[in-house]
Every structure is written in structure tokens, then in C-alpha cells.
Amino acid sequence: MDVVFDTPVNTLTGEPSSLGAHRGKALLVVNVASKCGLTPQYADLEKLHEEYAARGFSVVGFPCNQFGGQEPGTAEEIKEFCSLTYGVTFPMYEKIEVNGGDRHPVYQELTKVADAEGVDGDIRWNFEKFVISADGHTVKRFAPQTEPYDPAIIAAIEAALPSGQ
């Protein structure tokens, strides 16, 4: 998964970065949207981020407008919506493509992983989730409708935390 950590990606504010800034932490990577029926998941994603941050964990969000045009906003509009509506403090990255010919390299790697039902390949909808272990070697994939506090996600996060956490 080094590709996932080493690939350049800009923050939502346009600063050059990569997921490498979170190397050594367990991550929950989510493609997000502001105008989706699943958008209320932002609240639980933020709670997870706050609850597990001290143990070496971070939620990271990638806005995407590929599903029903449900993330049409500019970076500033997305940031304002997330902050004011859901109090989001977890890192948000630039709006990207998660499917198709312009799929971001981070998602080129993540989409190779199958979920518990054996589904891999294209992202199915907004709020598909990937738990990446702190050592970067284990990735678990979860369907968009799987709630952030689903026992399977919590178990994956607990297993993915850095040793001794």
C-alpha cells in the first residue's frame, strides 16, 4: 500500500500533501459527498475520528462528484458545509475521481481490495469505506451503506491501530 501513502494529493485547501502525512496511523478512507442520502454519516465519521485519534487513527475524506452529481461544490463550499453542518475536523483532500479513466491513483490501489462479500473494482456509491492498518499492509473494504459504527468497521479499526494502542 505504499502507493496509497506516497501518491501526491492536495488537501481540500489546495496544499500539496499525501496520505504519507498519516503514515503509522490506522486510516478510514471515505469518498464523501455533501448532497447524498448517506451524508449524515459525516456525524459518525467525525465521532470515530475524535474517539480514536489519540490511539493512532484518522478518518480521511475524499470528496467525489461522480455519483449523481452529489458533490457539486467548490473546495471552499465543501469545507464550509462539513465544518458548519457536521463539525468535521478530520483531514479532507481535494475532490477526485474514484472511478473511470481519471481514477485517482490512491483509488486505483484501494479498488483492488474486495469487501467481505467479494466485491472489488469500481466504487459503488458515496461513502464507500476502506480501513488501512497502521503498518499499511491490511486493507478492509466496506459498502457505502455500512454505518461507521457497524461492529465490523469497529473491529477492523481496532485491529488496524498501531501496536500498543
NULUM-560990 format. One line per field, with one value per residue (C-alpha): x, y, z; residue number from 1. Coordinates in steps of 0.5 Angstrom, whole numbers. Each point is the difference from the previous one (the first is absolute). Layout:
<atoms>
east <- X_... .
north <- Y_... .
up <- Z_... .
bami <- NUM_... .
</atoms>
This chain:
<atoms>
east <- 0_6_-3_-6_4_5_-4_-1_-6_-2_-4_-7_3_5_6_5_0_-1_-3_7_-1_-4_5_0_-8_-6_-4_-7_0_-7_-2_-5_-6_-4_-7_-1_-5_7_2_-2_6_4_-2_2_7_1_-1_4_6_-1_-1_6_5_4_1_4_-7_-2_-6_2_-6_1_-6_-2_-6_0_-7_-6_4_-1_7_-1_3_7_5_-2_-7_1_5_-6_-5_4_2_-7_-4_4_6_4_8_3_4_-4_4_-1_-6_2_-3_0_-3_2_6_1_0_5_6_-2_-7_4_3_-6_-5_5_-3_-6_-5_-3_-5_6_-2_6_1_-4_-2_-8_-2_2_2_4_5_7_3_8_4_6_5_-3_-1_-7_-6_-7_-6_-7_-6_-3_-6_4_0_6_-1_-2_3_4_3_2_3_4_2_2_5_3_2_8_3_-1_-6 .
north <- 0_5_2_3_3_3_3_7_3_7_2_3_7_-2_-1_-6_-6_-7_-6_-1_6_-5_-6_-4_1_-4_3_0_3_2_3_5_5_6_-2_-7_-4_-3_7_-1_-5_6_1_-7_0_6_-3_-6_5_3_-6_-4_6_-1_-7_1_0_5_1_3_2_1_4_-3_2_-6_-3_4_7_0_4_6_5_3_-2_6_-1_-8_3_4_-5_-5_5_3_-6_-5_3_-4_0_-6_1_2_-1_3_-2_-6_-5_-7_-4_0_2_6_-4_3_-5_0_-4_-4_-3_-1_-2_-6_-3_-4_1_-6_-1_-1_7_3_5_7_4_-2_7_6_-2_-7_-1_-3_-2_0_-2_4_-4_1_-8_-1_3_-2_3_2_1_7_-2_-3_5_3_-3_-7_-5_-3_7_1_-7_2_7_-4_-5_6_4_1_-6_2_5 .
up <- 0_-1_-6_4_5_-5_-5_0_1_2_6_0_0_-6_4_-2_4_0_5_2_5_4_-1_6_2_-2_-5_-2_-7_-3_-6_2_-3_3_-3_1_4_3_2_7_1_1_7_2_-4_4_6_-2_-1_6_4_-3_-1_6_-2_-6_-5_-5_-5_-6_-5_-8_-3_-6_-5_-4_3_-2_0_8_1_-5_5_0_5_4_0_2_5_3_-1_4_5_2_-1_3_4_-5_3_-4_-6_-6_-7_-7_-4_-4_-5_3_-6_-7_-4_4_7_5_1_7_-2_-6_6_5_-5_-1_7_1_5_5_-6_-5_-4_-2_-6_-1_6_0_3_5_7_-2_6_0_7_-1_5_3_-3_-7_-1_1_-3_1_-4_2_-4_0_4_5_6_3_7_-3_4_-6_-1_7_0_-6_3_7_-4_-4_5_2_4_8_-2 .
bami <- 1_2_3_4_5_6_7_8_9_10_11_12_13_14_15_16_17_18_19_20_21_22_23_24_25_26_27_28_29_30_31_32_33_34_35_36_37_38_39_40_41_42_43_44_45_46_47_48_49_50_51_52_53_54_55_56_57_58_59_60_61_62_63_64_65_66_67_68_69_70_71_72_73_74_75_76_77_78_79_80_81_82_83_84_85_86_87_88_89_90_91_92_93_94_95_96_97_98_99_100_101_102_103_104_105_106_107_108_109_110_111_112_113_114_115_116_117_118_119_120_121_122_123_124_125_126_127_128_129_130_131_132_133_134_135_136_137_138_139_140_141_142_143_144_145_146_147_148_149_150_151_152_153_154_155_156_157_158_159_160_161_162_163_164_165 .
</atoms>
